[in-house]
Amino acid sequence: MNRPLRIAVLASLAGLFALADVVHFPLCPLASTFGVPCPGCGLTRATLALLHGNVRAALHFHPLVFLLAPLFIGFMGSAALELLRDPNAPRRQPRIRWNSRWLSIAALCVLVLSLGVWLARFGGYFGGPVPVTTLREWLTSHSRAAK
């Protein structure tokens, strides 16, 4: 795939995400299908609140926003840069050894912490339980609004 096409694909995906956010389309497959919040439910709203400078709202939407949002943004930014990278450019040595034991332990800790907060939110802690919108509810509310 040539570079302009990759840029167009990336811009299209960003535009679709922005449109989904504007119309409040339920992006989470678990929440939109089963009506159950996932461990990351609230992170998009928390990140947007944080970007607007509203720390209290960000922590209410998801208490791990200061940990998970930078990780997600970093990984997505890295993937976007890799997509835009010239395929003919020489490969550099990676800065992070992805198979390191310490990185695996850190990832396991983040996973356990995320699952712990998720379960605690079902019990009403950390701003939970998180209200979710199923795809059926979203379609019903938008079909009524169109009439």
Secondary structure by P-SEA (a helix, b strand, c coil): ccaaaaaaaaaaaaaaaaaaaaaccccccccccccccccccaaaaaaaaaaaccaaaaaaacccccccaaaaaaaaaaaaaaaaccccccccccccccccaaaaaaaaaaaaaaaaaaaaaaaccccccbbbbcaaaaaaaaaaaac
